[in-house]
Every structure is written in structure tokens, then in C-alpha cells.
Amino acid sequence: MPLGYPMGPEDLLVGEDGQPLRIDKAFSWDAPLSVHGLMHMVVANAWEGDPYRVDTLFMYMANMAWNSSMNTSETMRMLSDKDPDSGEYRIPFIVYCDAYASEMVAYADLVLADTTYLERWDCISLLDRPIGSAHGPGDSIRQPVLTPDRDVRPFQDVLIELGARLGLPAFVREDGTPRYPGGYPDYMTNHERKPGIGPLAGWRGADGKDAGKGAPNPDQLDRYVRNGCFWHFELPPEQHYFKHANQAYLETATRMGFLDKPEPVILQLYVEPLQKFRLAARGHGAVVPPADKRQRVETYFDPLPFWYPPLEEEGLDAGAFPLHAVTQRPMPMYHSWGSQNAWLRQILARNSLYIARSTAEALGLADGDWAWVTSPTGRIRVPVQLMDGVEAGTVWTWNAIGKRSGAWNLSTDAPEGTKGFLLNHLISELLPERNGYRHANADPVTGQAAWYDLRVRVEKAPPKERAETMPRFPAQAMPPGVEPPPAILRTGAAFRSASRGVRS
């Protein structure tokens, strides 16, 4: 695909000494195939100055002060920690962009207010997270249906303007003028990742008759709008099957820009790129890992699938922490976005720790009881619900329901802050020390955060304790100028009255 991904050691983003060039250490010997990045390590690395110190941390809708970090309490400490010698913050300046007053806003020196999804153009691209199916590729756009009534800008527009002001080659023409003066809609239409391939695959070419690959079409967005904001290419029935070796499909995919040549896609059980990294760890080739990374790379870059215990369990007393604990994203919400939505809050405004009935009874727990959950990293107090459908050695809960009191413009006694909780307080962002170094608590090949490797023990909370989640933090103050929420919401009252012919 045009975005590309590493195929061998020569593609890594490391310096001549083999050290990472990115603050999250993605595409380095710590996590060579980390196409998704290691966002969960950005704050910890910036605080530690590893692999280097930063003067500014710039983040977008990444709620690292709460549900997006692996160890929430420790991350909040790092965000506000000061150097004892200089008295300055260890992370000197934080710029944060969000559409909502999330927990991270309180830790920012500069807040850029973003638009909501109803107020901006968006692109659901084949280059990012395609929405196609086995019947054919597809993508879509989001068009603004409201004009912002406050001082906000779409963050995509801000990034494009910053790129132009900095003179980055992708965002300026040869004469130095902005390449996309019309902001993100201009970019969606005219940006090409390589000739003929851009963010949107539908209605390409000067006349809009090309699909997948073609010159930019100035009327492309209008065509999307006229077609309900969606584009879908229906493959003929004979191309629905065995696409990796279906000649007709391979020719179509090449014509549309998905492939460079109509050649079979070889499904690798013995993954050759992994073997290249393993050979580099053995000293072969021009690019080899630093000496302290060689054993790790050789161990985990096996070209054949193999199983090994979770890295976080190394040296752990499984008897002291007998249960696995996992989180699941709730269907009504995407991460924590939507948490302030009045209708969604009626569906899910608090969460419980779900435990198998047999496990709960052995622990003396009943529905509605409160329990302490302990890991090697931390301890939390949570409400419990019994569930016959959960595996006996596992407990689980919804992610991102629990909120810090006062955040998201919720009242300080909102159930999200008193009954909701996070497992994140129990998870370490770093693995136990080995040979004087602590790796990220992540997959050593892809860098994916090891959210599901957590082991805990559960104990019934004494009856005298308050029915309230722990840990608790001081209520977060709202940014200046934000009005408190109304005690009674009357969302929709005006248009309901209008539909009945009543003037509100």
C-alpha cells in the first residue's frame, strides 16, 4: 500500500548509533514493526528524556491524563512533575487539541479547541481504515452540517497551515506558497500519496469517471455529497473469491492502484521480513541492532508462529495474582469520546467488574458488592457484578467509562466519577527491569500496548467502606469561559414543539 511499512532493518528510523529517532521509539529496535506507533509511551519517554529531551509535547485528542495511558496515576504525576534542580517542568510545554474538556486539558499550557464531527469535513480513507467489504472497496466522507458558533477550527486545517508555515515540502509549492490554501477539503481532493492515488478513491479523474486511481477531480467532494457521502465499487461475482490468486481481481486491483503489479499475493507462513531482522541480530547485513537489543530481536522475530508467556508475567507470583483482567471498549463510545453525550450517558454512565459466578462465590462476593482489585502496580476499589458468561480465570470491565470528577463538564457527583473506574491504574507502561533496561509493556515486534496481559487478585471490600470507586483525585476545574451544565437537560424540546406547531 502507498503508506508502506518496514520490510527489513534498513527501513528503521534509527540513528547511526542504532538509537530511536522518534520519541515513542516506533520503528526502532525496541519495536521495529510498530506501524500503529506507541502512543502509550510518549509521556513516559518525554518525562524520562529517553531517547531525548523535548521542549514541546503536541497532542491531539489523546487523553493521556486518563484512559489513554497505561498507568493513569503515574502519567498524571509525570505530566506535572518538575526538575528538582531547575524547578522547571520536566515536560516544559504541552499543547493539546480537543473538542471536549477531557482530563488532559488540565495539563496543557496551550489548548486548541477543535470542532465536533458535525462541524467539519472528514475522510474515511482506503489509506487508513477502509470500510470496504469482500464485495468491493469503499470509502466515505463526512460533511459539515453545522457552522461552529464559537472560536474553533478543524484540527486538520490547523495542521495543514502549520505545515505550510514551517515550509514542509508536502505542504508548500516550489515558490513557497501553501499547497492546500483551502484547508482539509482542498487536501482531500488534491493530495496524492503517489501519482493518481489520494485520500479518496471515488470519482477520480478530471471528469470523475475513474475509480481508485486517477487525477484529482475538483468536483470530487460534490460527487460524494450527491451520493450520500459514500463510494463503493462493486466487484463482479467472479472476483469475490481467492483474491490473492484471482487473476481477474489482481488486474482490477492493479488498475485501481491497490497493487503495483497483477501478481499473486503470497501468504507467508514463514515470514521472510521477520527472518531478516533475526539475521541482523546475529550480525548479518549492514544494519544491525545495538548489542543490548540483539538477544531480544533474535528471540521474538521468529519467522514461524510460536507462543510465549506474556512478558509482564516474567518473575510474577501467579499465586498472588491469580486472575487475568481485561477491558473492552463499549459499543456506544469510541475511546472516551461521547462521554458527555446526554443520550449515551443514559445507556452507560457507570461500570462494574464482571466476575464469573463460581469465582465470585469462592471470594465471598455477591452482585452489587464492592471489591479491591490489586496488581503489582496499583490498587482500585470497584463495584462487582456476577456474570455466567465470563471465563472463571478472567475478570473484565468497560473501558473509558470512569471519569475524573469535574472533567468533561460533568457535575462533580456524576456517576462516571463516583461509580465508574479504570483498570488503567493497575497497568504498568514498562516491563520489569532486565539487564539494566525496562522495555515498554508492549509486543516486542509491533509495539502494540499489552493491555490484556494484566494479572490481579480480587478481595471483598469491608462493609464499612464507602460505596465509591478508588483512587479518587481532586475535582478538575473547568477551563475559563465554559458554562456549567444545566441541572435539567431539555435537548430536542424546541424541535419537538415545532413539530407539534407550538412556538417554544
C-alpha distance (Angstrom), angle and dihedral (degrees) to the residues before:
residue distance angle dihedral
M1 . . .
P2 3.82 . .
L3 3.80 93.0 .
G4 3.80 90.6 61.9
Y5 3.78 130.7 -161.1
P6 3.81 135.8 -142.4
M7 3.80 115.8 -73.7
G8 3.80 97.2 176.8
P9 3.82 145.8 -8.8
E10 3.81 91.5 -74.4
D11 3.84 89.4 68.3
L12 3.82 96.4 58.6
L13 3.82 123.0 115.2
V14 3.79 97.9 -126.4
G15 3.77 134.8 126.7
E16 3.78 126.6 -116.0
D17 3.80 88.2 -86.3
G18 3.81 90.7 54.8
Q19 3.81 93.4 -111.1
P20 3.86 121.5 138.6
L21 3.81 120.3 -91.2
R22 3.81 95.2 -162.4
I23 3.80 121.6 72.8
D24 3.83 91.0 -129.3
K25 3.85 90.5 49.2
A26 3.80 91.5 -124.7
F27 3.83 115.3 160.9
S28 3.80 89.8 19.4
W29 3.80 130.2 111.3
D30 3.82 87.6 -88.1
A31 3.83 91.0 65.6
P32 3.82 111.0 -2.8
L33 3.82 100.6 178.7
S34 3.81 97.1 41.8
V35 3.81 98.0 139.6
H36 3.82 89.3 156.5
G37 3.81 92.7 51.3
L38 3.81 127.2 -134.1
M39 3.80 101.8 -91.5
H40 3.81 90.0 159.3
M41 3.83 89.2 66.7
V42 3.81 100.3 48.2
V43 3.82 98.0 91.2
A44 3.81 94.7 41.9
N45 3.81 92.2 48.6
A46 3.81 93.3 45.8
W47 3.82 90.7 49.4
E48 3.81 92.4 47.7
G49 3.81 93.4 43.4
D50 3.79 88.8 -126.9
P51 3.02 117.8 173.8
Y52 3.83 86.8 0.0
R53 3.80 144.0 -24.8
V54 3.80 119.9 -92.3
D55 3.79 129.0 -153.1
T56 3.82 95.4 -160.7
L57 3.78 133.1 28.6
F58 3.83 112.0 -160.3
M59 3.81 116.5 -169.4
Y60 3.79 135.5 172.3
M61 3.82 122.8 -152.2
A62 3.80 90.3 -32.4
N63 3.78 103.9 136.3
M64 3.80 94.7 -155.8
A65 3.81 93.2 156.1
W66 3.79 88.8 67.4
N67 3.80 135.7 1.0
S68 3.84 100.2 6.0
S69 3.81 95.2 61.8
M70 3.78 125.2 78.3
N71 3.80 94.9 -135.7
T72 3.77 106.6 29.7
S73 3.81 99.2 -176.1
E74 3.80 93.4 48.6
T75 3.82 92.6 44.8
M76 3.81 91.5 54.0
R77 3.80 88.6 51.3
M78 3.81 91.2 51.6
L79 3.81 92.9 48.0
S80 3.82 90.7 57.2
D81 3.82 100.0 31.4
K82 3.80 120.2 122.3
D83 3.78 132.0 -152.4
P84 3.83 105.3 -107.8
D85 3.81 91.9 -145.3
S86 3.81 99.4 49.7
G87 3.80 100.9 22.3
E88 3.81 88.7 -133.9
Y89 3.79 125.1 125.9
R90 3.79 112.6 -91.3
I91 3.82 86.5 -133.5
P92 3.83 96.7 43.7
F93 3.80 103.4 -164.2
I94 3.81 130.3 14.7
V95 3.80 123.3 -166.0
Y96 3.78 114.7 -169.5
C97 3.78 131.1 -177.0
D98 3.80 121.5 -163.2
A99 3.77 139.8 145.5
Y100 3.81 91.2 -140.1
A101 3.80 137.8 47.1
S102 3.79 94.4 -104.9
E103 3.80 124.0 169.5
M104 3.81 90.7 -94.2
V105 3.82 92.6 63.8
A106 3.82 91.1 74.1
Y107 3.82 91.2 61.9
A108 3.81 97.4 49.9
D109 3.80 126.3 103.0
L110 3.80 90.5 -161.1
V111 3.81 124.4 26.4
L112 3.80 120.4 -162.1
A113 3.79 110.4 -160.4
D114 3.80 112.2 -136.5
T115 3.78 130.1 -157.8
T116 3.80 123.1 -108.9
Y117 3.80 121.4 -113.0
L118 3.82 90.0 -95.9
E119 3.81 92.1 60.7
R120 3.79 105.4 50.1
W121 3.77 147.1 47.9
D122 3.80 116.0 -99.3
C123 3.77 134.4 -178.3
I124 3.80 124.6 -144.9
S125 3.78 94.0 -164.3
L126 3.79 135.8 -168.4
L127 3.81 84.8 -131.6
D128 3.80 91.2 63.7
R129 3.81 121.7 19.5
P130 3.80 108.6 -9.1
I131 3.79 121.1 -155.0
G132 3.81 96.2 -157.3
S133 3.78 125.6 124.4
A134 3.79 139.3 -149.1
H135 3.81 86.4 -82.5
G136 3.78 94.0 60.8
P137 3.82 147.0 -47.6
G138 3.77 122.3 -72.4
D139 3.77 142.6 174.5
S140 3.80 137.8 176.2
I141 3.76 146.8 -163.2
R142 3.76 135.4 -136.3
Q143 3.81 116.4 -135.5
P144 3.81 125.2 -159.0
V145 3.80 113.6 -103.3
L146 3.82 96.3 175.9
T147 3.79 133.1 48.5
P148 3.83 111.0 -131.8
D149 3.80 112.1 -106.8
R150 3.83 94.3 -159.0
D151 3.81 141.3 47.8
V152 3.81 100.4 -71.5
R153 3.81 136.4 124.1
P154 3.79 131.8 -162.1
F155 3.78 106.3 -98.4
Q156 3.81 91.5 -134.4
D157 3.81 88.5 61.8
V158 3.82 90.2 49.1
L159 3.81 92.7 52.3
I160 3.81 92.6 47.8
E161 3.81 91.1 50.6
L162 3.81 91.7 47.1
G163 3.81 89.2 51.2
A164 3.80 90.3 52.6
R165 3.81 93.7 46.4
L166 3.80 90.1 50.8
G167 3.78 90.4 49.1
L168 3.79 94.2 -124.1
P169 3.83 107.8 176.5
A170 3.81 94.2 -125.2
F171 3.81 91.3 57.2
V172 3.83 104.6 41.1
R173 3.78 134.8 56.7
E174 3.79 123.8 -125.7
D175 3.81 90.3 -89.7
G176 3.83 90.7 54.3
T177 3.82 96.4 -108.7
P178 3.84 118.8 133.3
R179 3.79 113.1 -82.6
Y180 3.82 92.8 -150.6
P181 3.83 107.3 33.9
G182 3.81 89.7 161.8
G183 3.80 92.8 63.6
Y184 3.77 123.7 -134.7
P185 3.84 97.6 -15.3
D186 3.82 86.9 55.0
Y187 3.83 89.9 49.2
M188 3.82 93.4 47.4
T189 3.80 89.8 54.6
N190 3.80 103.8 37.4
H191 3.81 108.8 26.5
E192 3.81 113.7 106.6
R193 3.78 120.6 -165.4
K194 3.77 86.7 -164.9
P195 3.84 128.4 -12.9
G196 3.79 110.2 -50.4
I197 3.82 96.0 -0.2
G198 3.79 120.2 101.9
P199 3.79 140.1 151.7
L200 3.82 92.6 -74.5
A201 3.80 124.7 50.0
G202 3.78 100.2 -169.1
W203 3.81 128.2 93.2
R204 3.80 95.8 1.0
G205 3.81 126.1 164.7
A206 3.78 127.5 61.4
D207 3.81 90.7 -74.3
G208 3.80 96.2 37.3
K209 3.80 94.0 -116.9
D210 3.81 98.2 117.2
A211 3.79 125.1 91.1
G212 3.77 126.8 -154.3
K213 3.80 96.5 -9.8
G214 3.79 128.8 39.0
A215 3.77 145.2 100.6
P216 3.82 118.1 -61.3
N217 3.81 113.8 -80.7
P218 3.83 115.0 -145.8
D219 3.82 89.7 -152.0
Q220 3.81 95.0 48.5
L221 3.81 97.0 110.5
D222 3.81 91.5 48.2
R223 3.80 89.1 53.3
Y224 3.79 90.3 52.5
V225 3.80 91.9 49.1
R226 3.82 91.5 50.0
N227 3.79 88.8 52.5
G228 3.78 97.5 51.4
C229 3.84 92.4 -91.5
F230 3.82 92.0 -73.0
W231 3.79 133.5 107.4
H232 3.80 123.6 -168.1
F233 3.77 130.0 174.5
E234 3.79 112.5 -151.3
L235 3.78 112.5 -145.4
P236 3.82 116.4 -146.2
P237 3.83 112.2 -104.5
E238 3.80 94.0 -105.4
Q239 3.84 89.3 62.5
H240 3.80 96.0 54.1
Y241 3.80 96.3 86.3
F242 3.83 138.6 62.4
K243 3.78 90.4 0.6
H244 3.80 92.7 174.7
A245 3.83 89.5 66.7
N246 3.81 104.2 17.3
Q247 3.82 104.6 118.3
A248 3.80 94.4 -157.5
Y249 3.79 91.7 51.4
L250 3.82 93.2 44.3
E251 3.81 89.9 54.5
T252 3.81 91.1 49.1
A253 3.82 91.1 47.7
T254 3.81 90.9 50.6
R255 3.81 91.9 48.3
M256 3.82 89.7 51.0
G257 3.81 93.6 47.7
F258 3.80 98.9 -110.0
L259 3.81 91.5 116.3
D260 3.80 132.2 27.5
K261 3.81 93.8 -141.4
P262 3.83 134.0 16.8
E263 3.80 91.5 -112.9
P264 3.82 126.6 132.7
V265 3.80 116.6 -87.6
I266 3.79 104.4 -124.3
L267 3.80 112.7 -140.2
Q268 3.79 104.4 -142.0
L269 3.78 120.7 -146.4
Y270 3.79 88.4 165.9
V271 3.82 97.5 50.1
E272 3.79 106.8 -146.6
P273 3.86 96.8 -164.7
L274 3.81 89.3 58.1
Q275 3.78 90.2 52.2
K276 3.82 89.8 52.8
F277 3.81 89.4 58.5
R278 3.80 91.7 46.0
L279 3.81 91.3 51.2
A280 3.81 89.4 49.5
A281 3.80 88.4 54.8
R282 3.80 87.2 55.3
G283 3.81 90.1 55.4
H284 3.80 101.1 -97.0
G285 3.81 122.6 136.3
A286 3.79 135.9 18.4
V287 3.83 95.3 -74.3
V288 3.79 115.6 55.7
P289 3.81 131.1 165.1
P290 3.81 122.2 -103.5
A291 3.77 112.6 -89.1
D292 3.81 94.1 -103.8
K293 3.84 91.9 55.7
R294 3.81 99.8 46.5
Q295 3.79 99.2 87.5
R296 3.81 92.4 48.5
V297 3.82 93.3 49.6
E298 3.79 93.3 46.2
T299 3.81 91.6 49.5
Y300 3.79 100.0 49.4
F301 3.81 102.8 30.8
D302 3.78 93.5 74.6
P303 3.83 108.1 152.0
L304 3.82 89.4 -141.0
P305 3.83 123.6 63.8
F306 3.79 115.4 -98.2
W307 3.80 137.4 165.7
Y308 3.78 128.2 -123.4
P309 3.82 132.9 168.5
P310 3.81 116.7 -92.7
L311 3.79 108.8 -82.1
E312 3.81 92.3 -129.0
E313 3.82 89.5 62.4
E314 3.80 93.3 61.8
G315 3.80 106.5 121.7
L316 3.81 91.7 -0.8
D317 3.80 120.4 138.5
A318 3.80 99.9 -124.8
G319 3.80 89.9 -167.9
A320 3.80 90.9 60.9
F321 3.81 91.5 47.8
P322 3.83 104.9 31.4
L323 3.81 100.7 161.6
H324 3.78 132.6 73.2
A325 3.83 114.8 -136.4
V326 3.80 123.9 -156.8
T327 3.79 137.5 172.3
Q328 3.79 130.6 -142.2
R329 3.78 127.8 -157.4
P330 3.82 109.4 -117.6
M331 3.78 113.7 -117.9
P332 3.84 95.8 -128.1
M333 3.81 92.6 57.0
Y334 3.80 140.2 51.1
H335 3.80 107.3 -142.0
S336 3.81 101.8 -49.8
W337 3.79 96.6 -35.4
G338 3.78 110.1 117.7
S339 3.79 92.6 35.1
Q340 3.79 92.3 120.0
N341 3.83 93.9 47.0
A342 3.81 109.2 117.2
W343 3.79 95.0 -146.4
L344 3.81 95.3 46.4
R345 3.79 91.0 48.0
Q346 3.79 89.2 60.7
I347 3.81 87.8 59.8
L348 3.79 98.5 45.3
A349 3.82 123.0 3.8
R350 3.81 98.7 141.2
N351 3.79 136.8 26.5
S352 3.79 138.7 -149.1
L353 3.78 135.9 -153.8
Y354 3.80 105.7 -107.1
I355 3.81 114.4 -143.9
A356 3.80 131.3 179.0
R357 3.79 110.6 -102.0
S358 3.81 93.0 -122.6
T359 3.81 92.2 50.3
A360 3.80 92.7 46.4
E361 3.80 93.7 49.6
A362 3.81 90.2 51.3
L363 3.82 87.6 54.3
G364 3.81 92.9 46.5
L365 3.82 92.6 -112.3
A366 3.78 126.8 144.7
D367 3.79 132.9 -176.5
G368 3.79 110.5 -67.2
D369 3.79 96.2 18.6
W370 3.78 121.6 131.8
A371 3.78 122.8 -124.1
W372 3.78 141.3 -175.0
V373 3.80 115.0 -124.2
T374 3.81 115.5 -159.7
S375 3.81 132.0 -170.7
P376 3.81 130.5 171.0
T377 3.82 86.3 -93.5
G378 3.81 106.0 44.4
R379 3.81 152.0 -25.5
I380 3.81 131.9 -114.0
R381 3.82 135.8 -179.3
V382 3.79 115.5 -135.2
P383 3.82 143.2 167.2
V384 3.80 115.9 -106.1
Q385 3.78 133.9 -139.1
L386 3.80 126.0 -175.1
M387 3.79 117.2 -128.6
D388 3.79 126.7 -175.8
G389 3.80 91.9 -160.3
V390 3.81 98.2 63.1
E391 3.82 123.1 92.5
A392 3.81 112.2 -102.7
G393 3.81 95.0 -121.2
T394 3.81 95.2 47.9
V395 3.81 136.2 72.3
W396 3.79 123.3 -169.9
T397 3.79 144.9 177.6
W398 3.81 142.4 179.8
N399 3.79 116.8 -82.8
A400 3.81 126.7 -126.5
I401 3.83 96.8 13.0
G402 3.79 94.6 109.7
K403 3.81 113.7 79.2
R404 3.77 136.4 -171.1
S405 3.79 109.1 -104.2
G406 3.81 111.2 -94.2
A407 3.81 96.7 16.0
W408 3.82 124.4 120.7
N409 3.83 88.5 28.3
L410 3.81 88.5 -78.2
S411 3.80 118.9 145.2
T412 3.79 114.7 -95.2
D413 3.81 90.9 -112.5
A414 3.83 95.0 48.7
P415 3.83 112.7 137.6
E416 3.81 90.9 -119.0
G417 3.82 87.8 67.8
T418 3.81 100.0 38.8
K419 3.82 103.8 32.2
G420 3.81 101.5 20.6
F421 3.79 122.9 83.7
L422 3.81 145.1 173.7
L423 3.79 129.9 -128.9
N424 3.83 85.7 -152.2
H425 3.82 90.7 89.3
L426 3.81 87.1 67.7
I427 3.82 98.9 50.0
S428 3.80 125.1 88.1
E429 3.79 119.8 -142.8
L430 3.81 89.5 -150.3
L431 3.79 131.9 57.0
P432 3.82 121.8 -128.0
E433 3.79 113.5 -75.5
R434 3.77 117.1 -86.9
N435 3.81 123.2 -179.4
G436 3.78 90.5 -11.3
Y437 3.82 95.7 -54.3
R438 3.81 134.2 95.3
H439 3.79 114.3 -149.3
A440 3.79 123.2 -155.5
N441 3.79 114.2 -84.5
A442 3.76 89.3 -110.3
D443 3.77 143.6 102.8
P444 3.82 106.9 -69.3
V445 3.82 92.5 -138.3
T446 3.83 105.0 41.9
G447 3.81 101.4 16.9
Q448 3.80 91.5 -128.2
A449 3.81 109.9 161.6
A450 3.81 112.9 -103.6
W451 3.81 95.1 -127.7
Y452 3.82 91.4 149.7
D453 3.82 99.7 50.4
L454 3.81 94.5 80.3
R455 3.80 119.6 126.6
V456 3.82 121.9 -165.9
R457 3.77 145.4 164.9
V458 3.80 123.6 -131.8
E459 3.82 125.2 -147.1
K460 3.79 129.5 178.2
A461 3.79 113.3 -105.2
P462 3.82 116.0 -123.4
P463 3.84 111.9 -98.0
K464 3.81 91.9 -121.3
E465 3.82 92.3 64.2
R466 3.80 119.5 99.3
A467 3.81 117.6 -96.8
E468 3.78 90.9 -117.8
T469 3.79 133.1 112.8
M470 3.79 121.0 -106.3
P471 2.98 145.6 -114.7
R472 3.78 97.6 50.5
F473 3.79 127.2 -170.4
P474 3.81 132.0 -165.1
A475 3.80 112.7 -79.4
Q476 3.79 112.7 -88.7
A477 3.80 115.6 -118.4
M478 3.79 117.0 -128.7
P479 3.82 119.6 -117.8
P480 3.80 116.2 -94.7
G481 3.78 115.3 -81.3
V482 3.81 96.7 23.5
E483 3.78 111.2 128.7
P484 3.82 116.7 -134.9
P485 3.82 115.3 -109.1
P486 3.81 117.7 -93.7
A487 3.79 116.4 -102.4
I488 3.81 90.0 -128.1
L489 3.79 121.3 34.1
R490 3.78 117.3 -144.4
T491 3.79 97.2 -178.1
G492 3.79 110.1 168.2
A493 3.80 95.6 11.8
A494 3.80 92.6 119.7
F495 3.79 96.9 52.3
R496 3.81 92.4 41.3
S497 3.80 89.4 54.4
A498 3.81 90.5 46.7
S499 3.82 91.4 51.3
R500 3.84 88.4 55.9
G501 3.77 92.2 47.1
V502 3.81 93.0 -109.4
R503 3.78 119.1 136.8
S504 3.84 108.9 -131.2
